[in-house]
Every structure is written in structure tokens, then in C-alpha cells.
Amino acid sequence: MIKLLEKIAPAHCPKLLHRVVDGVCGRSYPRRMEYGESWSLNEWEDLMSSLSQLFRVAVGRKCTDQEVQELLGDLDAACTQAVLQCVHARWEEVRQALVNRTSAISSTQLQDFNWQLKLALSSDKLSSLNTPLLNLSLDVRENGVQRAVNIEMNKEELQTLINTLDAANKVVLQLK
């Protein structure tokens, strides 16, 4: 999935990589909307997961440049160089985040959220034209590490979420 990194201009690659490292280190991950429509939602999630895992493995296993290049596979030279530079520049910061992560107390907290309403247009089914979709981005802190969770919902799924949250709120109020 790291091959998806090639979808952006090489000049933007270092900024994205450093933002991913920020996320690995407990700050906010980059948001898909900051990089336009370069990736689908699934591609974006796969790329963020793959890059995060790459940085954790490279630092956690103390990989050499050659080992990192092997992890990257056939990624183009410009992106490979950007990854290597990012690993070198942020090595200690990622190492410290990994140490803190292993000693952190297990908990999940919602840090921030963002939503957008889009109109999905489809040419294959007339019935699905003008279907509103909600893109919900949640910043979640889990085990001391902040990560982004992106959810796309139609009207029915949104109503189910609202009903579930309402029921959970009632239970919390009863516990007080």
C-alpha cells in the first residue's frame, strides 16, 4: 500500500511523511482533505496505516537504510529518499513514542471531530442519484497515540449512529 505514496507530487511527499510521524508520536495525523482527492477513502486509510506501520517497524527494529528500502519495495526513488530522510530526522522522536506507547495506560478518548456533507452521484443506478453522504473524521487517542478515524455514512447509517449515541447517553445519565 505504500506504493500509493506515488500519487502525490514528490515535493509534497516529505510534508505528508512528517505529518504521519506526528500522528505516530501522538499528535494529529494528516487529513485526507488537506491533500485533495489524490486517494479514495480506502486508499487513504491503507496508506496512513502502512506508513505508520513502516515508521514503527523501521525504528522499533532499528532497521538500516537497506532494510527500510526493502520494506518500501519498488517505491520510486524520490519517495524512497523522502522516507529515508524522514526516518533519520525523526528517529529519536518515534523511538520515544514507541517507548511511551508500551508503558501507556490503555484508554480511548475522542479528541476532535469534523464532518462534511457530500452529494454522491451515480450513473449506474437512477435511484442512488442525489444520495447525501456524511464524511465523519474523528481524532481518537488510544493508548496514548492519536489517530484519525474516517467514516462515510448514508442517511440510514447516520440515523443508526445517532440512535446508538442517544441510547449510550441515556445509560451514562442513569449511572450518574
VMD Tcl script that builds the backbone (N, CA, C; Angstrom):
set m [mol new atoms 528]
animate dup $m
set s [atomselect $m all]
$s set {name element resname resid chain x y z} {
  {N N MET 1 A 0.805 -1.203 0.000}
  {CA C MET 1 A 0.000 0.000 0.000}
  {C C MET 1 A 0.852 1.272 0.000}
  {N N ILE 2 A 2.113 1.146 0.374}
  {CA C ILE 2 A 2.986 2.324 0.405}
  {C C ILE 2 A 3.179 2.887 -1.000}
  {N N LYS 3 A 2.988 2.062 -2.006}
  {CA C LYS 3 A 3.100 2.491 -3.408}
  {C C LYS 3 A 2.118 3.634 -3.701}
  {N N LEU 4 A 1.036 3.726 -2.936}
  {CA C LEU 4 A 0.053 4.807 -3.100}
  {C C LEU 4 A 0.674 6.180 -2.867}
  {N N LEU 5 A 1.802 6.216 -2.178}
  {CA C LEU 5 A 2.500 7.470 -1.902}
  {C C LEU 5 A 2.893 8.181 -3.200}
  {N N GLU 6 A 3.066 7.428 -4.255}
  {CA C GLU 6 A 3.471 7.994 -5.538}
  {C C GLU 6 A 2.377 8.818 -6.201}
  {N N LYS 7 A 1.173 8.811 -5.657}
  {CA C LYS 7 A 0.069 9.568 -6.252}
  {C C LYS 7 A 0.186 11.077 -6.035}
  {N N ILE 8 A 1.053 11.501 -5.111}
  {CA C ILE 8 A 1.232 12.949 -4.924}
  {C C ILE 8 A 2.577 13.356 -5.499}
  {N N ALA 9 A 2.719 14.646 -5.720}
  {CA C ALA 9 A 3.967 15.178 -6.259}
  {C C ALA 9 A 5.096 14.926 -5.261}
  {N N PRO 10 A 6.282 14.588 -5.761}
  {CA C PRO 10 A 7.410 14.335 -4.856}
  {C C PRO 10 A 7.700 15.490 -3.901}
  {N N ALA 11 A 7.386 16.708 -4.304}
  {CA C ALA 11 A 7.624 17.868 -3.440}
  {C C ALA 11 A 6.727 17.849 -2.200}
  {N N HIS 12 A 5.557 17.220 -2.289}
  {CA C HIS 12 A 4.614 17.161 -1.163}
  {C C HIS 12 A 4.842 15.947 -0.273}
  {N N CYS 13 A 5.628 15.020 -0.735}
  {CA C CYS 13 A 5.858 13.765 -0.018}
  {C C CYS 13 A 6.478 13.980 1.374}
  {N N PRO 14 A 7.558 14.777 1.511}
  {CA C PRO 14 A 8.147 14.944 2.855}
  {C C PRO 14 A 7.170 15.510 3.885}
  {N N LYS 15 A 6.360 16.476 3.472}
  {CA C LYS 15 A 5.400 17.072 4.409}
  {C C LYS 15 A 4.406 16.018 4.897}
  {N N LEU 16 A 3.899 15.207 3.972}
  {CA C LEU 16 A 2.962 14.154 4.345}
  {C C LEU 16 A 3.627 13.158 5.299}
  {N N LEU 17 A 4.853 12.761 4.987}
  {CA C LEU 17 A 5.559 11.793 5.830}
  {C C LEU 17 A 5.774 12.327 7.247}
  {N N HIS 18 A 6.159 13.588 7.353}
  {CA C HIS 18 A 6.370 14.177 8.685}
  {C C HIS 18 A 5.058 14.288 9.452}
  {N N ARG 19 A 3.965 14.539 8.739}
  {CA C ARG 19 A 2.656 14.586 9.411}
  {C C ARG 19 A 2.246 13.203 9.912}
  {N N VAL 20 A 2.605 12.161 9.144}
  {CA C VAL 20 A 2.322 10.791 9.595}
  {C C VAL 20 A 3.132 10.496 10.852}
  {N N VAL 21 A 4.390 10.901 10.868}
  {CA C VAL 21 A 5.221 10.704 12.063}
  {C C VAL 21 A 4.633 11.475 13.239}
  {N N ASP 22 A 4.109 12.671 12.990}
  {CA C ASP 22 A 3.424 13.407 14.059}
  {C C ASP 22 A 2.317 12.542 14.658}
  {N N GLY 23 A 1.546 11.881 13.804}
  {CA C GLY 23 A 0.474 11.015 14.272}
  {C C GLY 23 A 1.004 9.836 15.066}
  {N N VAL 24 A 2.073 9.223 14.587}
  {CA C VAL 24 A 2.691 8.101 15.300}
  {C C VAL 24 A 3.160 8.553 16.679}
  {N N CYS 25 A 3.581 9.813 16.762}
  {CA C CYS 25 A 4.113 10.350 18.021}
  {C C CYS 25 A 3.024 10.924 18.924}
  {N N GLY 26 A 1.765 10.729 18.566}
  {CA C GLY 26 A 0.684 11.133 19.444}
  {C C GLY 26 A 0.042 12.462 19.111}
  {N N ARG 27 A 0.512 13.114 18.074}
  {CA C ARG 27 A -0.148 14.343 17.634}
  {C C ARG 27 A -1.124 13.974 16.520}
  {N N SER 28 A -1.647 14.939 15.803}
  {CA C SER 28 A -2.666 14.608 14.808}
  {C C SER 28 A -2.046 14.133 13.496}
  {N N TYR 29 A -2.700 13.146 12.925}
  {CA C TYR 29 A -2.332 12.634 11.607}
  {C C TYR 29 A -2.787 13.629 10.545}
  {N N PRO 30 A -2.249 13.545 9.352}
  {CA C PRO 30 A -2.747 14.414 8.278}
  {C C PRO 30 A -4.174 14.015 7.926}
  {N N ARG 31 A -4.908 14.956 7.404}
  {CA C ARG 31 A -6.278 14.688 6.986}
  {C C ARG 31 A -6.303 14.566 5.463}
  {N N ARG 32 A -7.134 13.678 5.005}
  {CA C ARG 32 A -7.224 13.427 3.567}
  {C C ARG 32 A -7.578 14.693 2.805}
  {N N MET 33 A -8.456 15.504 3.372}
  {CA C MET 33 A -8.906 16.708 2.665}
  {C C MET 33 A -7.769 17.712 2.460}
  {N N GLU 34 A -6.690 17.609 3.232}
  {CA C GLU 34 A -5.544 18.506 3.053}
  {C C GLU 34 A -4.754 18.172 1.795}
  {N N TYR 35 A -4.973 16.976 1.267}
  {CA C TYR 35 A -4.218 16.517 0.101}
  {C C TYR 35 A -5.116 16.311 -1.104}
  {N N GLY 36 A -6.261 16.980 -1.095}
  {CA C GLY 36 A -7.153 16.906 -2.238}
  {C C GLY 36 A -7.747 15.520 -2.391}
  {N N GLU 37 A -8.057 15.200 -3.581}
  {CA C GLU 37 A -8.680 13.913 -3.875}
  {C C GLU 37 A -7.673 12.965 -4.504}
  {N N SER 38 A -6.443 12.979 -4.010}
  {CA C SER 38 A -5.407 12.101 -4.552}
  {C C SER 38 A -5.720 10.633 -4.316}
  {N N TRP 39 A -6.398 10.337 -3.209}
  {CA C TRP 39 A -6.696 8.960 -2.852}
  {C C TRP 39 A -8.172 8.815 -2.513}
  {N N SER 40 A -8.707 7.627 -2.743}
  {CA C SER 40 A -10.047 7.322 -2.251}
  {C C SER 40 A -9.951 7.182 -0.732}
  {N N LEU 41 A -11.074 7.111 -0.076}
  {CA C LEU 41 A -11.072 6.983 1.381}
  {C C LEU 41 A -10.363 5.700 1.815}
  {N N ASN 42 A -10.638 4.609 1.139}
  {CA C ASN 42 A -9.986 3.338 1.490}
  {C C ASN 42 A -8.486 3.401 1.224}
  {N N GLU 43 A -8.093 3.993 0.106}
  {CA C GLU 43 A -6.667 4.134 -0.196}
  {C C GLU 43 A -5.981 4.984 0.864}
  {N N TRP 44 A -6.636 6.064 1.275}
  {CA C TRP 44 A -6.072 6.957 2.290}
  {C C TRP 44 A -5.850 6.199 3.607}
  {N N GLU 45 A -6.852 5.456 4.040}
  {CA C GLU 45 A -6.727 4.708 5.287}
  {C C GLU 45 A -5.626 3.657 5.185}
  {N N ASP 46 A -5.554 2.982 4.037}
  {CA C ASP 46 A -4.500 1.986 3.834}
  {C C ASP 46 A -3.123 2.637 3.837}
  {N N LEU 47 A -3.009 3.789 3.186}
  {CA C LEU 47 A -1.723 4.486 3.132}
  {C C LEU 47 A -1.297 4.948 4.519}
  {N N MET 48 A -2.216 5.546 5.287}
  {CA C MET 48 A -1.874 6.012 6.633}
  {C C MET 48 A -1.462 4.837 7.525}
  {N N SER 49 A -2.186 3.743 7.414}
  {CA C SER 49 A -1.854 2.561 8.207}
  {C C SER 49 A -0.487 1.995 7.809}
  {N N SER 50 A -0.241 1.902 6.509}
  {CA C SER 50 A 1.029 1.349 6.021}
  {C C SER 50 A 2.213 2.226 6.407}
  {N N LEU 51 A 2.056 3.539 6.251}
  {CA C LEU 51 A 3.153 4.444 6.600}
  {C C LEU 51 A 3.415 4.443 8.109}
  {N N SER 52 A 2.358 4.447 8.892}
  {CA C SER 52 A 2.526 4.406 10.350}
  {C C SER 52 A 3.257 3.139 10.757}
  {N N GLN 53 A 2.831 2.019 10.190}
  {CA C GLN 53 A 3.473 0.743 10.497}
  {C C GLN 53 A 4.931 0.753 10.040}
  {N N LEU 54 A 5.192 1.335 8.887}
  {CA C LEU 54 A 6.563 1.404 8.379}
  {C C LEU 54 A 7.474 2.138 9.361}
  {N N PHE 55 A 7.036 3.297 9.842}
  {CA C PHE 55 A 7.861 4.071 10.773}
  {C C PHE 55 A 8.047 3.316 12.092}
  {N N ARG 56 A 6.992 2.669 12.570}
  {CA C ARG 56 A 7.115 1.900 13.812}
  {C C ARG 56 A 8.095 0.738 13.649}
  {N N VAL 57 A 8.002 0.036 12.535}
  {CA C VAL 57 A 8.881 -1.111 12.299}
  {C C VAL 57 A 10.316 -0.650 12.090}
  {N N ALA 58 A 10.503 0.383 11.267}
  {CA C ALA 58 A 11.860 0.859 10.962}
  {C C ALA 58 A 12.599 1.280 12.231}
  {N N VAL 59 A 11.911 1.987 13.109}
  {CA C VAL 59 A 12.550 2.453 14.342}
  {C C VAL 59 A 12.576 1.338 15.393}
  {N N GLY 60 A 11.463 0.619 15.535}
  {CA C GLY 60 A 11.381 -0.432 16.544}
  {C C GLY 60 A 12.386 -1.546 16.331}
  {N N ARG 61 A 12.634 -1.879 15.078}
  {CA C ARG 61 A 13.597 -2.939 14.763}
  {C C ARG 61 A 14.997 -2.399 14.469}
  {N N LYS 62 A 15.140 -1.077 14.571}
  {CA C LYS 62 A 16.426 -0.419 14.296}
  {C C LYS 62 A 16.951 -0.807 12.911}
  {N N CYS 63 A 16.081 -0.665 11.918}
  {CA C CYS 63 A 16.415 -1.059 10.550}
  {C C CYS 63 A 17.489 -0.157 9.946}
  {N N THR 64 A 18.342 -0.750 9.150}
  {CA C THR 64 A 19.321 0.015 8.375}
  {C C THR 64 A 18.613 0.617 7.171}
  {N N ASP 65 A 19.299 1.509 6.455}
  {CA C ASP 65 A 18.722 2.099 5.242}
  {C C ASP 65 A 18.336 1.011 4.241}
  {N N GLN 66 A 19.183 0.010 4.103}
  {CA C GLN 66 A 18.913 -1.092 3.172}
  {C C GLN 66 A 17.645 -1.844 3.572}
  {N N GLU 67 A 17.462 -2.087 4.864}
  {CA C GLU 67 A 16.270 -2.790 5.336}
  {C C GLU 67 A 15.012 -1.949 5.118}
  {N N VAL 68 A 15.119 -0.640 5.335}
  {CA C VAL 68 A 13.979 0.241 5.083}
  {C C VAL 68 A 13.631 0.220 3.598}
  {N N GLN 69 A 14.642 0.251 2.735}
  {CA C GLN 69 A 14.396 0.199 1.296}
  {C C GLN 69 A 13.719 -1.110 0.904}
  {N N GLU 70 A 14.079 -2.195 1.562}
  {CA C GLU 70 A 13.421 -3.473 1.295}
  {C C GLU 70 A 11.960 -3.428 1.735}
  {N N LEU 71 A 11.682 -2.759 2.845}
  {CA C LEU 71 A 10.295 -2.611 3.299}
  {C C LEU 71 A 9.471 -1.790 2.300}
  {N N LEU 72 A 10.128 -0.845 1.639}
  {CA C LEU 72 A 9.439 0.032 0.693}
  {C C LEU 72 A 9.168 -0.636 -0.650}
  {N N GLY 73 A 9.850 -1.720 -0.939}
  {CA C GLY 73 A 9.628 -2.433 -2.199}
  {C C GLY 73 A 10.068 -1.606 -3.393}
  {N N ASP 74 A 9.200 -1.519 -4.395}
  {CA C ASP 74 A 9.544 -0.828 -5.631}
  {C C ASP 74 A 9.029 0.618 -5.676}
  {N N LEU 75 A 9.003 1.264 -4.545}
  {CA C LEU 75 A 8.608 2.670 -4.479}
  {C C LEU 75 A 9.620 3.499 -5.256}
  {N N ASP 76 A 9.146 4.534 -5.953}
  {CA C ASP 76 A 10.080 5.315 -6.772}
  {C C ASP 76 A 11.168 5.979 -5.919}
  {N N ALA 77 A 12.254 6.365 -6.577}
  {CA C ALA 77 A 13.454 6.843 -5.884}
  {C C ALA 77 A 13.196 8.097 -5.055}
  {N N ALA 78 A 12.406 9.035 -5.581}
  {CA C ALA 78 A 12.156 10.289 -4.862}
  {C C ALA 78 A 11.399 10.027 -3.557}
  {N N CYS 79 A 10.393 9.182 -3.613}
  {CA C CYS 79 A 9.624 8.864 -2.409}
  {C C CYS 79 A 10.463 8.050 -1.429}
  {N N THR 80 A 11.268 7.122 -1.946}
  {CA C THR 80 A 12.139 6.329 -1.085}
  {C C THR 80 A 13.106 7.227 -0.333}
  {N N GLN 81 A 13.696 8.184 -1.045}
  {CA C GLN 81 A 14.634 9.109 -0.415}
  {C C GLN 81 A 13.927 9.951 0.648}
  {N N ALA 82 A 12.706 10.396 0.358}
  {CA C ALA 82 A 11.943 11.190 1.330}
  {C C ALA 82 A 11.644 10.373 2.586}
  {N N VAL 83 A 11.298 9.099 2.417}
  {CA C VAL 83 A 11.030 8.235 3.574}
  {C C VAL 83 A 12.292 8.068 4.404}
  {N N LEU 84 A 13.413 7.779 3.752}
  {CA C LEU 84 A 14.673 7.601 4.473}
  {C C LEU 84 A 15.062 8.861 5.242}
  {N N GLN 85 A 14.910 10.019 4.610}
  {CA C GLN 85 A 15.233 11.278 5.286}
  {C C GLN 85 A 14.326 11.502 6.492}
  {N N CYS 86 A 13.060 11.174 6.355}
  {CA C CYS 86 A 12.113 11.341 7.456}
  {C C CYS 86 A 12.449 10.388 8.605}
  {N N VAL 87 A 12.792 9.151 8.275}
  {CA C VAL 87 A 13.168 8.180 9.316}
  {C C VAL 87 A 14.384 8.691 10.080}
  {N N HIS 88 A 15.394 9.182 9.357}
  {CA C HIS 88 A 16.610 9.698 10.007}
  {C C HIS 88 A 16.304 10.918 10.880}
  {N N ALA 89 A 15.517 11.844 10.330}
  {CA C ALA 89 A 15.246 13.097 11.040}
  {C C ALA 89 A 14.402 12.893 12.288}
  {N N ARG 90 A 13.501 11.929 12.263}
  {CA C ARG 90 A 12.543 11.776 13.363}
  {C C ARG 90 A 12.760 10.499 14.173}
  {N N TRP 91 A 13.906 9.847 13.990}
  {CA C TRP 91 A 14.206 8.558 14.631}
  {C C TRP 91 A 13.963 8.594 16.140}
  {N N GLU 92 A 14.588 9.528 16.816}
  {CA C GLU 92 A 14.512 9.580 18.276}
  {C C GLU 92 A 13.089 9.867 18.745}
  {N N GLU 93 A 12.402 10.724 18.038}
  {CA C GLU 93 A 11.026 11.065 18.402}
  {C C GLU 93 A 10.106 9.845 18.286}
  {N N VAL 94 A 10.252 9.076 17.209}
  {CA C VAL 94 A 9.443 7.866 17.034}
  {C C VAL 94 A 9.830 6.828 18.088}
  {N N ARG 95 A 11.112 6.673 18.362}
  {CA C ARG 95 A 11.564 5.724 19.373}
  {C C ARG 95 A 10.935 6.054 20.724}
  {N N GLN 96 A 10.943 7.333 21.081}
  {CA C GLN 96 A 10.361 7.743 22.356}
  {C C GLN 96 A 8.857 7.489 22.385}
  {N N ALA 97 A 8.182 7.719 21.273}
  {CA C ALA 97 A 6.741 7.455 21.199}
  {C C ALA 97 A 6.454 5.965 21.370}
  {N N LEU 98 A 7.308 5.124 20.794}
  {CA C LEU 98 A 7.124 3.679 20.949}
  {C C LEU 98 A 7.340 3.248 22.391}
  {N N VAL 99 A 8.327 3.839 23.052}
  {CA C VAL 99 A 8.576 3.537 24.463}
  {C C VAL 99 A 7.371 3.976 25.302}
  {N N ASN 100 A 6.882 5.188 25.050}
  {CA C ASN 100 A 5.730 5.705 25.802}
  {C C ASN 100 A 4.483 4.877 25.531}
  {N N ARG 101 A 4.347 4.418 24.305}
  {CA C ARG 101 A 3.164 3.645 23.932}
  {C C ARG 101 A 3.095 2.335 24.700}
  {N N THR 102 A 4.233 1.689 24.869}
  {CA C THR 102 A 4.225 0.413 25.578}
  {C C THR 102 A 3.954 0.586 27.061}
  {N N SER 103 A 4.234 1.764 27.590}
  {CA C SER 103 A 4.010 1.974 29.017}
  {C C SER 103 A 2.732 2.760 29.312}
  {N N ALA 104 A 1.990 3.121 28.264}
  {CA C ALA 104 A 0.772 3.925 28.452}
  {C C ALA 104 A -0.364 3.061 28.992}
  {N N ILE 105 A -1.240 3.696 29.733}
  {CA C ILE 105 A -2.432 3.029 30.239}
  {C C ILE 105 A -3.428 2.907 29.103}
  {N N SER 106 A -4.053 1.753 28.975}
  {CA C SER 106 A -4.994 1.502 27.893}
  {C C SER 106 A -6.254 2.339 28.084}
  {N N SER 107 A -6.486 3.259 27.154}
  {CA C SER 107 A -7.706 4.055 27.163}
  {C C SER 107 A -7.917 4.662 25.790}
  {N N THR 108 A -9.161 4.952 25.476}
  {CA C THR 108 A -9.509 5.580 24.209}
  {C C THR 108 A -10.319 6.825 24.512}
  {N N GLN 109 A -9.914 7.941 23.913}
  {CA C GLN 109 A -10.608 9.201 24.127}
  {C C GLN 109 A -10.815 9.877 22.779}
  {N N LEU 110 A -11.989 10.441 22.579}
  {CA C LEU 110 A -12.253 11.231 21.389}
  {C C LEU 110 A -11.641 12.605 21.598}
  {N N GLN 111 A -10.745 13.014 20.699}
  {CA C GLN 111 A -10.050 14.284 20.834}
  {C C GLN 111 A -10.725 15.399 20.039}
  {N N ASP 112 A -11.201 15.075 18.834}
  {CA C ASP 112 A -11.767 16.101 17.967}
  {C C ASP 112 A -12.602 15.402 16.900}
  {N N PHE 113 A -13.507 16.140 16.276}
  {CA C PHE 113 A -14.244 15.572 15.164}
  {C C PHE 113 A -14.498 16.646 14.121}
  {N N ASN 114 A -14.767 16.199 12.911}
  {CA C ASN 114 A -15.030 17.078 11.786}
  {C C ASN 114 A -16.007 16.335 10.879}
  {N N TRP 115 A -16.939 17.056 10.284}
  {CA C TRP 115 A -17.869 16.396 9.388}
  {C C TRP 115 A -18.058 17.217 8.132}
  {N N GLN 116 A -18.380 16.519 7.063}
  {CA C GLN 116 A -18.683 17.143 5.778}
  {C C GLN 116 A -19.858 16.404 5.167}
  {N N LEU 117 A -20.720 17.126 4.501}
  {CA C LEU 117 A -21.828 16.509 3.794}
  {C C LEU 117 A -21.534 16.595 2.313}
  {N N LYS 118 A -21.607 15.462 1.629}
  {CA C LYS 118 A -21.352 15.422 0.194}
  {C C LYS 118 A -22.568 14.841 -0.496}
  {N N LEU 119 A -22.673 15.079 -1.774}
  {CA C LEU 119 A -23.749 14.531 -2.575}
  {C C LEU 119 A -23.140 13.517 -3.522}
  {N N ALA 120 A -23.516 12.262 -3.380}
  {CA C ALA 120 A -22.960 11.206 -4.226}
  {C C ALA 120 A -23.809 11.084 -5.483}
  {N N LEU 121 A -23.169 11.130 -6.618}
  {CA C LEU 121 A -23.866 10.978 -7.883}
  {C C LEU 121 A -23.417 9.680 -8.523}
  {N N SER 122 A -24.379 8.950 -9.039}
  {CA C SER 122 A -24.059 7.662 -9.628}
  {C C SER 122 A -24.736 7.561 -10.980}
  {N N SER 123 A -24.037 7.015 -11.945}
  {CA C SER 123 A -24.625 6.878 -13.269}
  {C C SER 123 A -25.224 5.497 -13.480}
  {N N ASP 124 A -24.905 4.538 -12.626}
  {CA C ASP 124 A -25.377 3.178 -12.842}
  {C C ASP 124 A -26.754 2.911 -12.238}
  {N N LYS 125 A -27.157 3.693 -11.265}
  {CA C LYS 125 A -28.477 3.480 -10.655}
  {C C LYS 125 A -29.175 4.828 -10.507}
  {N N LEU 126 A -30.285 4.949 -11.138}
  {CA C LEU 126 A -31.027 6.196 -11.032}
  {C C LEU 126 A -31.505 6.434 -9.608}
  {N N SER 127 A -31.813 5.363 -8.880}
  {CA C SER 127 A -32.333 5.508 -7.522}
  {C C SER 127 A -31.296 6.042 -6.546}
  {N N SER 128 A -30.015 5.931 -6.877}
  {CA C SER 128 A -28.997 6.405 -5.939}
  {C C SER 128 A -28.499 7.805 -6.261}
  {N N LEU 129 A -29.086 8.445 -7.243}
  {CA C LEU 129 A -28.704 9.821 -7.532}
  {C C LEU 129 A -29.107 10.727 -6.384}
  {N N ASN 130 A -28.318 11.749 -6.158}
  {CA C ASN 130 A -28.582 12.724 -5.093}
  {C C ASN 130 A -28.676 12.085 -3.709}
  {N N THR 131 A -27.821 11.114 -3.446}
  {CA C THR 131 A -27.776 10.474 -2.136}
  {C C THR 131 A -26.797 11.230 -1.250}
  {N N PRO 132 A -27.282 11.858 -0.177}
  {CA C PRO 132 A -26.340 12.569 0.702}
  {C C PRO 132 A -25.490 11.589 1.510}
  {N N LEU 133 A -24.221 11.893 1.623}
  {CA C LEU 133 A -23.289 11.092 2.412}
  {C C LEU 133 A -22.606 11.995 3.419}
  {N N LEU 134 A -22.388 11.474 4.599}
  {CA C LEU 134 A -21.690 12.216 5.632}
  {C C LEU 134 A -20.293 11.625 5.788}
  {N N ASN 135 A -19.279 12.471 5.692}
  {CA C ASN 135 A -17.909 12.055 5.993}
  {C C ASN 135 A -17.583 12.562 7.385}
  {N N LEU 136 A -17.392 11.646 8.308}
  {CA C LEU 136 A -17.112 11.988 9.694}
  {C C LEU 136 A -15.673 11.616 10.001}
  {N N SER 137 A -14.875 12.596 10.401}
  {CA C SER 137 A -13.480 12.368 10.774}
  {C C SER 137 A -13.353 12.518 12.277}
  {N N LEU 138 A -12.867 11.483 12.929}
  {CA C LEU 138 A -12.693 11.501 14.379}
  {C C LEU 138 A -11.217 11.413 14.704}
  {N N ASP 139 A -10.743 12.258 15.600}
  {CA C ASP 139 A -9.398 12.142 16.140}
  {C C ASP 139 A -9.532 11.393 17.454}
  {N N VAL 140 A -8.989 10.192 17.507}
  {CA C VAL 140 A -9.137 9.327 18.666}
  {C C VAL 140 A -7.764 9.103 19.293}
  {N N ARG 141 A -7.695 9.243 20.610}
  {CA C ARG 141 A -6.463 8.944 21.331}
  {C C ARG 141 A -6.650 7.580 21.982}
  {N N GLU 142 A -5.818 6.623 21.577}
  {CA C GLU 142 A -5.897 5.266 22.078}
  {C C GLU 142 A -4.518 4.830 22.538}
  {N N ASN 143 A -4.431 4.423 23.799}
  {CA C ASN 143 A -3.150 4.029 24.391}
  {C C ASN 143 A -2.101 5.118 24.244}
  {N N GLY 144 A -2.511 6.355 24.379}
  {CA C GLY 144 A -1.578 7.473 24.315}
  {C C GLY 144 A -1.195 7.898 22.913}
  {N N VAL 145 A -1.734 7.245 21.886}
  {CA C VAL 145 A -1.402 7.571 20.498}
  {C C VAL 145 A -2.648 8.104 19.812}
  {N N GLN 146 A -2.516 9.262 19.185}
  {CA C GLN 146 A -3.640 9.853 18.495}
  {C C GLN 146 A -3.670 9.354 17.059}
  {N N ARG 147 A -4.867 8.975 16.595}
  {CA C ARG 147 A -5.014 8.525 15.217}
  {C C ARG 147 A -6.338 9.041 14.675}
  {N N ALA 148 A -6.411 9.129 13.367}
  {CA C ALA 148 A -7.622 9.606 12.705}
  {C C ALA 148 A -8.464 8.414 12.273}
  {N N VAL 149 A -9.773 8.532 12.468}
  {CA C VAL 149 A -10.721 7.524 12.013}
  {C C VAL 149 A -11.701 8.244 11.094}
  {N N ASN 150 A -11.819 7.773 9.861}
  {CA C ASN 150 A -12.718 8.380 8.882}
  {C C ASN 150 A -13.861 7.423 8.588}
  {N N ILE 151 A -15.091 7.951 8.642}
  {CA C ILE 151 A -16.278 7.135 8.438}
  {C C ILE 151 A -17.165 7.841 7.412}
  {N N GLU 152 A -17.648 7.092 6.441}
  {CA C GLU 152 A -18.590 7.637 5.467}
  {C C GLU 152 A -19.924 6.936 5.681}
  {N N MET 153 A -21.009 7.722 5.847}
  {CA C MET 153 A -22.314 7.146 6.164}
  {C C MET 153 A -23.389 7.745 5.279}
  {N N ASN 154 A -24.370 6.909 4.942}
  {CA C ASN 154 A -25.556 7.432 4.273}
  {C C ASN 154 A -26.568 7.828 5.341}
  {N N LYS 155 A -27.738 8.264 4.930}
  {CA C LYS 155 A -28.736 8.784 5.867}
  {C C LYS 155 A -29.176 7.731 6.887}
  {N N GLU 156 A -29.372 6.498 6.443}
  {CA C GLU 156 A -29.825 5.439 7.344}
  {C C GLU 156 A -28.738 5.092 8.369}
  {N N GLU 157 A -27.495 5.003 7.906}
  {CA C GLU 157 A -26.397 4.697 8.814}
  {C C GLU 157 A -26.198 5.821 9.828}
  {N N LEU 158 A -26.373 7.056 9.385}
  {CA C LEU 158 A -26.265 8.191 10.299}
  {C C LEU 158 A -27.352 8.125 11.367}
  {N N GLN 159 A -28.574 7.792 10.965}
  {CA C GLN 159 A -29.669 7.696 11.931}
  {C C GLN 159 A -29.400 6.595 12.946}
  {N N THR 160 A -28.842 5.473 12.484}
  {CA C THR 160 A -28.489 4.379 13.406}
  {C C THR 160 A -27.429 4.846 14.399}
  {N N LEU 161 A -26.428 5.582 13.916}
  {CA C LEU 161 A -25.394 6.116 14.797}
  {C C LEU 161 A -25.988 7.064 15.831}
  {N N ILE 162 A -26.863 7.946 15.392}
  {CA C ILE 162 A -27.490 8.908 16.308}
  {C C ILE 162 A -28.298 8.162 17.375}
  {N N ASN 163 A -29.060 7.157 16.957}
  {CA C ASN 163 A -29.862 6.380 17.918}
  {C C ASN 163 A -28.969 5.652 18.914}
  {N N THR 164 A -27.863 5.095 18.445}
  {CA C THR 164 A -26.932 4.389 19.329}
  {C C THR 164 A -26.293 5.340 20.327}
  {N N LEU 165 A -25.870 6.511 19.840}
  {CA C LEU 165 A -25.267 7.505 20.733}
  {C C LEU 165 A -26.282 8.027 21.747}
  {N N ASP 166 A -27.523 8.182 21.310}
  {CA C ASP 166 A -28.579 8.629 22.216}
  {C C ASP 166 A -28.818 7.585 23.317}
  {N N ALA 167 A -28.852 6.320 22.929}
  {CA C ALA 167 A -29.029 5.252 23.918}
  {C C ALA 167 A -27.848 5.211 24.884}
  {N N ALA 168 A -26.651 5.369 24.373}
  {CA C ALA 168 A -25.462 5.381 25.240}
  {C C ALA 168 A -25.504 6.558 26.204}
  {N N ASN 169 A -25.960 7.703 25.726}
  {CA C ASN 169 A -26.067 8.889 26.571}
  {C C ASN 169 A -27.065 8.647 27.710}
  {N N LYS 170 A -28.171 7.984 27.405}
  {CA C LYS 170 A -29.167 7.684 28.446}
  {C C LYS 170 A -28.574 6.772 29.513}
  {N N VAL 171 A -27.788 5.799 29.105}
  {CA C VAL 171 A -27.152 4.882 30.071}
  {C C VAL 171 A -26.172 5.660 30.946}
  {N N VAL 172 A -25.386 6.541 30.326}
  {CA C VAL 172 A -24.424 7.346 31.098}
  {C C VAL 172 A -25.157 8.230 32.101}
  {N N LEU 173 A -26.257 8.835 31.681}
  {CA C LEU 173 A -27.018 9.694 32.593}
  {C C LEU 173 A -27.609 8.886 33.753}
  {N N GLN 174 A -27.988 7.637 33.507}
  {CA C GLN 174 A -28.517 6.788 34.581}
  {C C GLN 174 A -27.427 6.413 35.583}
  {N N LEU 175 A -26.188 6.319 35.126}
  {CA C LEU 175 A -25.080 5.961 36.001}
  {C C LEU 175 A -24.677 7.097 36.914}
  {N N LYS 176 A -25.023 8.323 36.549}
  {CA C LYS 176 A -24.624 9.490 37.360}
  {C C LYS 176 A -25.434 9.625 38.601}
}
mol reanalyze $m
mol bondsrecalc $m
mol representation Tube
mol addrep $m
